[in-house]
Amino acid sequence: MNSNQKQRVRLEPGATSLYACQNDQRFSYCAYIPSAFDHTDPLKHPLLVVIHGTERGAQQYRDEFKDFSERIGAIILAPLFPAGIGEPGELNSYKKIKYHDIRFDYVLLAMIQEFTSQYGIDRQKFLLFGFSGGGQFVHRFFYLHPDRLLGVSIASPGNVTLLDQNLDWFIGIRDFQEQFGTDIQWEEIRRVPVQLLIGSEDNKSLPSGKDNPFWLPGVEMAGDTRLERIRTLCENWTSVGIHVQYEEVPEAAHEGSKLVPYVKDFFADLLKQNV
């Protein structure tokens, strides 16, 4: 049987196992399929991609969005970027998008292409959410691929990259073209609906200098805490014409589970507007 004759695999509802990405088997993904998945019209189901933090809780975040999947009909895809890729004990590589010979944005796009094409749900645009380290990945992915995004939600990133052309990557974007071989797509970035959110008590001072694996001269200019840094990011984005829905969740510290309901509401409202 040739590739044109090959039948697509039937997509069964519920939670999947973790599958190795065939493009690069160091990485894997899991998914959740709503019980009302329509095999006759699979493209009517939106795709939401959720990115884990440093703890690598891909399946946990997939499960956090099960009720959203059932209520909205969305398919949830949760990548896993294991720790220790490239060197033992390494925790942070995926957050910066580019690490040695790895482009984590390309890894994610390969996962999406593999998963969606296998089941006939291939689509150009998707929703994207990340908490903490996942929030770092997501807002930098947003800079690189705004044309692929229906909407983006960034929660509690520990370090931020400002759209500042006076600072080098990853503090700013002065050398963005040199780093990634492309320019910022300003019109596309301004088109994407954006949510920034954080717990109102997420105000613990972050490590600096040699105690911070991300330290570069200028990192602390955005602030000393996650709360200060996301406020700085919001001000920066607003100043360049990005419309941001900004929320500080009361009585929440660095607790992703307390933020997820606000993410669901943001994406649900966004999908209603796009019906």
Number of C-alpha atoms within 10 A of each C-alpha: 6 5 6 6 7 8 11 10 10 10 16 14 14 15 16 16 11 16 16 16 20 12 14 12 9 13 20 22 22 19 25 24 22 22 13 14 20 13 14 8 10 15 14 14 19 19 25 27 20 27 29 25 25 18 12 18 16 24 22 12 25 26 17 17 22 21 13 20 26 17 13 18 20 25 25 24 26 27 28 23 26 18 17 12 17 12 8 8 9 13 19 21 23 24 26 22 21 15 14 7 7 15 15 20 21 14 21 22 13 16 24 24 16 15 19 18 14 15 16 18 21 16 15 12 15 16 21 25 26 26 29 25 26 24 29 26 27 27 26 19 22 24 19 19 15 23 17 18 20 22 22 26 27 27 30 29 28 20 27 25 23 24 19 15 13 11 17 18 18 21 24 18 21 16 16 19 11 11 14 13 8 10 14 17 14 13 12 16 22 17 16 19 19 24 21 22 27 29 22 16 16 19 16 13 12 14 15 14 12 9 9 11 12 19 15 15 11 13 20 19 11 21 18 18 20 28 25 18 24 24 20 17 19 20 14 17 19 13 11 13 13 20 17 18 13 16 16 19 16 12 11 16 19 21 17 20 13 16 22 19 13 17 20 19 12 18 24 15 10 15 16 9 8 7 6
